[in-house]
Amino acid sequence: MPLIDVGGVRLNYEDRGAGPGVLLLAGTGARGRTWHLHQVPALVASGFRVVTFDTRGLPPSDTPPLVTMSDLVADAAGLIERLGLGPCRIAGSSMGARVAAELCLRRPELVDRAVLMATFGRPSAFLDAISKGERALQEAGTKVPEEYRAAVRAALNLSPRTLSDDRAAQDWLDIFQIPLPGDLDGSASRLEADENVNRFPAYAEIGVPCLVVGFADDLIASAKGCREVAASIPGARYAEIPDAGHYGYLEQPAQVNAELVQFLTEEKS
């Protein structure tokens, strides 16, 4: 993946296919390549040009000491402008969905339509507790055994259906034991992305067509919270994927891709 300078920050990106542009925005700590297993092939086959990238804070993209929501939005906007994608379709999951929503508000001229997966408008008590706990671990310099970290990640991000399948669960546990970015070299940036801010009043001002996708078994961004996001955005549609946790786009890719491709290809009303 090449590096591109966006407003003085270098981003590691990949550009595939030809046709109308789609920018995919990954969640916190996830690399752009997480979309390449399922979503990128489906979108390219449907006639889209698809761009994925590693956000600032994830090497080899630049890793400044602090990354804010404004930084993430500016990077997405800059990438659209530098690559000549706009106005383009965008889709994001988790933090990527929140960046997508802010892009709709701050730079609507760059966005044709947006898909927001596993998102929220304000944090839940559970999500707030997780964020505080992770921040406390990081600040204390505590090293959690990889086996335990993997089990916790699986419990938080996967559906009960996946976890009840021993073979599938073990495959995920093996993946989750791979060190996260920055674990080995200490170079990961600190993310301050307004997790505690209630964005529902702002979302009422979004004028870009939106599809909100919730995952029925998501503990991080509950389906109820996703429905609330959809209700707060004028004209937004909502789709819910069963038997899927926070990583629903990887657990149930066929259903997610069907919703994604349908929304991104349909004619505007």
Protein Blocks (a to p, Z undefined) as FASTA:
>chain_A
ZZddeehiacddddededjdddddddehiafklmmmmmmmmmmmnopacdddddehiafb
dcdfbdcfklmmmmmmmmmmmnopaccddddehjlmmmmmmmmmmmmmlpmbdcdehiaf
bdcfklmmmmmmmmmmmmnopacdfklmmmmmmmmmmcfklmmmmklmmmmmmmmmpcce
hklnopaccddehkmbcfklmmmmpcbdcdddddfklmklgfklmmmmmmmpghiacddd
ehiafklmmmmmmlmmmmmmmmmmpccZZ
